[in-house]
């Protein structure tokens, strides 16, 4: 599985609670860097998986925006979203 990233530091990836291996591909000047995730198990047709990525963004991370807890409906946690889907 490959996801797009730009100026992120990734610490850990899990898939349905299991640690997954990951590597960054070759960095591109304006497209960013692909994050290649190896699933820790074979995914069957129709099977769902939850991918969790522990990461840190930087001021250079483009198209990422944060809502402060006060800007969210629950007012307890910040919210991160991307415009580069």
N, C-alpha and C positions, 0 to 999 in steps of 0.2 A: 504494500500500500504506500502511496506517495502523496505527501501533503506539501503545499507551498509554505515557505517561511521567508522572513527577511529580518535579519539582525535579532534573532531570538537565541537564547541560551536554553537548551533542553537538558533537563536533569534525569528524567525518568519517563518511560512510557509503559502503561499497562493496558492489557486487553482483557476485558471481563475479569479483572482482578489478578491476572497472571502477568509477570514481567515480560516485556517484549524487547527484542533487540532493535536498535535503530542506528542509522548512520546518516550523515549529511552527504548529499551529492555535491557535484561541482557548483561553486558559487557563480552566479551570473550577475553582471554589473547592475542591471536594473530589474531583472525578474526575481532576484533573490536566490535562495538555496533550497533544493528539494530535501525534504525529510523523508527518508525511506524506512518504513516500519516493517519488520518481519513478524507476522502473527505467530504466537507461541503454540498455535494449534491450527488444524485445517478447518476452514469455515465451510459448512455445508450450505447448500442452496436453502434460502429461507431462514437460516440461523442468524440471530442478531448478536452483535458484539458491542460492548461499550469500550471505547478507546479514551483513556485518560492520559493527558500529557502534562507533566510538571515542568514549567518553563518560566523564564524571566525575560521580559521585554526590555528594550532600551529606548532612549530618546530617539535613536535612529530608526526604530521599528516603524515602518510606514503603514498607513491605513488601519492602525489599531487605535481604538478610542476607548476610554474608560468613563464609566459613570461612577461618581462617588456614591457611598451608601445612601446619602440623603437624596440622590437623584433617582433611586430605585423605588419600586412599589413597597417592598418590605422594609426599606430604610436600615437594613442590617449589614449587607454585604456589597462590595463594589461589583460592577458588571463590566466585562470586557467584550467588545464586539469588533468585527472586521468588516471593511467595505470591499475586500478583495476576495470574494467567495469563489 
